[in-house]
């Protein structure tokens, strides 16, 4: 089965072509990071305009790289949500136009399902498994007992972990996107600053707004005393507290549900500090972490998820398919 997939939920315009849910024939990603950097974050209206400018070019390049005739494509998959509605609509309508013009079945895919199935590109998933979803908009623990069966065990009650990283970075003047910079500085520093307890007890839920506010107040108080913030130590302190709670809850979920595999998904899956702690502390089950290039938003992950969704559900969408800024994974 040949799948052409489209991803445009935020600020990456991406089209990919894959074979049989495994072989990536092309995966073209046009990033807007440089466009939004001057604003300190993604501006939704600008993002949708940039998608419009780039979508046709990305389609053409993906088809050229894959060397696949349009007649050989069996399925079109596209991110239908959640995400920025203006951005989503560009990808959804481009996918619908391509599917309609070439008489190819179409499926809308949940963005987080795509992140989860990025782990299936190089490994076969073993069930039951626990997935830790960590990104700029999501922090969740998911139990999967079979393909395309998502049971949410816990989620963030406020900020997502990636959002907290970016706000901490902005507080100490590290720019955008701040998460990777905080991660790098944390490796160079020592956790010398006190951080609050963010464990949320024995639940599988998370909360990151408190630690974010703590860092903002801590930096403000240091400046009020005309003292200097040791930025790398602050980043190390923040990252230590955050990764501790992510890994601790993951370990408890693995044990409670007798999981055979643990996977992580989302942009924060690229975080080196989190990866190191997982390698050191989660040793009783097989651990799968996507390659860095599949951690951030890309169309390959949407195509893999669309392949398994179609095989499991055997249902396609029609031309009324629309984008949704909010969408439940279950």
JOVEN-V400044 format. One record per residue. N is the residue number from 1. RES is the residue in one small letter. PHI is phi in whole degrees, 0 to 359 (none if undefined). PSI is psi in radians with two decimals (* if undefined). Layout:
N_RES_PHI_PSI, N_RES_PHI_PSI
This chain:
1_x_none_2.24, 2_x_257_2.17, 3_x_243_2.27, 4_x_257_2.27, 5_x_230_2.69, 6_x_228_2.36, 7_x_228_2.21, 8_x_208_0.65, 9_x_285_-0.37, 10_x_222_-1.76, 11_x_235_0.35, 12_x_241_2.25, 13_x_261_2.08, 14_x_218_2.44, 15_x_226_2.39, 16_x_221_2.71, 17_x_230_2.29, 18_x_227_2.78, 19_x_242_2.21, 20_x_56_0.57, 21_x_67_0.30, 22_x_221_-0.89, 23_x_273_2.04, 24_x_272_1.94, 25_x_274_-0.54, 26_x_199_2.64, 27_x_205_1.54, 28_x_265_2.20, 29_x_234_2.12, 30_x_254_1.91, 31_x_270_2.61, 32_x_250_0.24, 33_x_306_-0.79, 34_x_296_-0.54, 35_x_292_-0.76, 36_x_272_-0.24, 37_x_302_-0.66, 38_x_293_-0.33, 39_x_262_-0.10, 40_x_78_0.26, 41_x_166_3.05, 42_x_284_2.22, 43_x_262_1.97, 44_x_306_-0.78, 45_x_295_-0.71, 46_x_294_-0.70, 47_x_301_-0.81, 48_x_295_-0.64, 49_x_295_-0.70, 50_x_294_-0.62, 51_x_299_-0.76, 52_x_299_-0.74, 53_x_295_-0.61, 54_x_257_-0.25, 55_x_297_-0.73, 56_x_294_-0.74, 57_x_298_-0.72, 58_x_292_-0.70, 59_x_304_-0.89, 60_x_298_-0.72, 61_x_292_-0.69, 62_x_297_-0.74, 63_x_294_-0.69, 64_x_293_-0.76, 65_x_296_-0.69, 66_x_286_-0.41, 67_x_56_0.77, 68_x_243_2.18, 69_x_295_2.59, 70_x_302_-0.56, 71_x_293_-0.33, 72_x_273_-0.13, 73_x_281_2.21, 74_x_263_-0.40, 75_x_206_2.47, 76_x_248_2.20, 77_x_242_2.46, 78_x_215_2.51, 79_x_294_2.14, 80_x_257_-0.18, 81_x_155_3.00, 82_x_282_2.96, 83_x_161_-2.94, 84_x_285_2.15, 85_x_298_-0.69, 86_x_296_-0.71, 87_x_293_-0.79, 88_x_302_-0.73, 89_x_296_-0.56, 90_x_297_-0.86, 91_x_294_-0.75, 92_x_298_-0.80, 93_x_289_-0.58, 94_x_294_-0.75, 95_x_295_-0.73, 96_x_297_-0.74, 97_x_297_-0.76, 98_x_295_-0.79, 99_x_296_-0.75, 100_x_294_-0.80, 101_x_296_-0.53, 102_x_251_0.12, 103_x_54_0.93, 104_x_244_2.41, 105_x_301_2.63, 106_x_232_2.40, 107_x_228_2.40, 108_x_269_2.37, 109_x_239_2.45, 110_x_289_2.33, 111_x_302_-0.73, 112_x_288_-0.56, 113_x_301_-0.66, 114_x_299_-0.82, 115_x_300_-0.73, 116_x_297_-0.78, 117_x_281_-0.05, 118_x_297_-0.40, 119_x_288_-0.32, 120_x_272_-0.03, 121_x_294_-0.70, 122_x_247_-0.23, 123_x_228_2.58, 124_x_281_2.31, 125_x_287_2.42, 126_x_247_2.26, 127_x_250_2.64, 128_x_287_2.65, 129_x_226_2.76, 130_x_248_2.31, 131_x_242_2.24, 132_x_261_1.98, 133_x_264_2.09, 134_x_224_1.98, 135_x_209_-3.03, 136_x_291_-0.42, 137_x_241_-0.10, 138_x_219_2.47, 139_x_217_1.94, 140_x_214_2.66, 141_x_250_2.16, 142_x_241_2.35, 143_x_259_2.26, 144_x_239_2.13, 145_x_261_-0.20, 146_x_196_3.07, 147_x_301_2.38, 148_x_56_0.66, 149_x_237_1.85, 150_x_246_2.04, 151_x_242_1.99, 152_x_281_2.09, 153_x_271_-0.57, 154_x_192_2.83, 155_x_206_2.99, 156_x_287_2.47, 157_x_273_-0.17, 158_x_211_-1.86, 159_x_287_2.53, 160_x_283_2.77, 161_x_295_-0.68, 162_x_295_-0.64, 163_x_296_-0.72, 164_x_296_-0.72, 165_x_302_-0.83, 166_x_294_-0.62, 167_x_287_-0.62, 168_x_295_-0.73, 169_x_299_-0.74, 170_x_295_-0.62, 171_x_298_-0.62, 172_x_256_0.24, 173_x_74_0.64, 174_x_266_-0.11, 175_x_86_-3.01, 176_x_234_2.47, 177_x_284_2.32, 178_x_274_-0.43, 179_x_306_-0.92, 180_x_298_-0.55, 181_x_289_-0.76, 182_x_300_-0.75, 183_x_301_-0.81, 184_x_294_-0.77, 185_x_294_-0.60, 186_x_298_-0.63, 187_x_295_-0.56, 188_x_276_-0.33, 189_x_257_-3.05, 190_x_235_2.50, 191_x_283_1.33, 192_x_263_-0.26, 193_x_267_2.40, 194_x_291_2.45, 195_x_233_2.63, 196_x_286_2.84, 197_x_284_2.09, 198_x_241_0.47, 199_x_286_-0.41, 200_x_59_0.55, 201_x_67_-2.51, 202_x_269_0.15, 203_x_282_2.99, 204_x_261_0.21, 205_x_273_2.86, 206_x_232_2.79, 207_x_209_2.18, 208_x_238_-0.04, 209_x_291_-0.58, 210_x_295_-0.79, 211_x_290_-0.57, 212_x_297_-0.82, 213_x_295_-0.64, 214_x_300_-0.77, 215_x_295_-0.74, 216_x_300_-0.81, 217_x_293_-0.66, 218_x_298_-0.81, 219_x_295_-0.72, 220_x_299_-0.78, 221_x_294_-0.65, 222_x_296_-0.73, 223_x_293_-0.62, 224_x_297_-0.52, 225_x_270_0.13, 226_x_57_0.61, 227_x_255_2.92, 228_x_260_2.40, 229_x_278_2.20, 230_x_276_1.65, 231_x_298_-0.77, 232_x_295_-0.64, 233_x_292_-0.65, 234_x_295_-0.76, 235_x_297_-0.71, 236_x_295_-0.69, 237_x_294_-0.79, 238_x_297_-0.85, 239_x_294_-0.65, 240_x_300_-0.80, 241_x_294_-0.74, 242_x_290_-0.83, 243_x_291_-0.54, 244_x_302_-0.84, 245_x_288_-0.62, 246_x_297_-0.79, 247_x_287_-0.71, 248_x_300_-0.80, 249_x_292_-0.62, 250_x_296_-0.76, 251_x_298_-0.73, 252_x_295_-0.69, 253_x_293_-0.71, 254_x_301_-0.78, 255_x_291_-0.78, 256_x_295_-0.64, 257_x_255_0.20, 258_x_50_0.88, 259_x_289_2.56, 260_x_266_-0.31, 261_x_212_2.59, 262_x_235_2.24, 263_x_231_2.71, 264_x_237_2.66, 265_x_213_2.63, 266_x_107_2.93, 267_x_301_-0.61, 268_x_286_-0.15, 269_x_297_-0.30, 270_x_278_-0.13, 271_x_295_2.11, 272_x_291_-0.62, 273_x_295_-0.72, 274_x_293_-0.76, 275_x_299_-0.72, 276_x_296_-0.76, 277_x_293_-0.65, 278_x_296_-0.78, 279_x_301_-0.66, 280_x_281_-0.59, 281_x_250_-0.39, 282_x_253_1.66, 283_x_237_-0.10, 284_x_269_-0.19, 285_x_228_2.90, 286_x_290_2.27, 287_x_250_2.24, 288_x_239_2.21, 289_x_234_2.27, 290_x_295_2.72, 291_x_302_2.66, 292_x_307_-0.69, 293_x_292_-0.31, 294_x_258_0.03, 295_x_283_-0.75, 296_x_278_3.01, 297_x_300_2.27, 298_x_202_2.77, 299_x_280_-0.39, 300_x_301_-0.77, 301_x_296_-0.60, 302_x_291_-0.66, 303_x_293_-0.70, 304_x_296_-0.79, 305_x_298_-0.72, 306_x_297_-0.64, 307_x_299_-0.87, 308_x_290_-0.59, 309_x_297_-0.81, 310_x_296_-0.73, 311_x_295_-0.65, 312_x_280_-0.78, 313_x_262_-0.45, 314_x_54_0.76, 315_x_224_2.40, 316_x_244_2.92, 317_x_259_2.78, 318_x_254_-2.93, 319_x_286_0.02, 320_x_272_-0.03, 321_x_307_2.36, 322_x_225_2.86, 323_x_278_2.73, 324_x_220_2.14, 325_x_291_-0.51, 326_x_237_2.39, 327_x_201_2.21, 328_x_285_2.41, 329_x_289_-0.69, 330_x_295_*
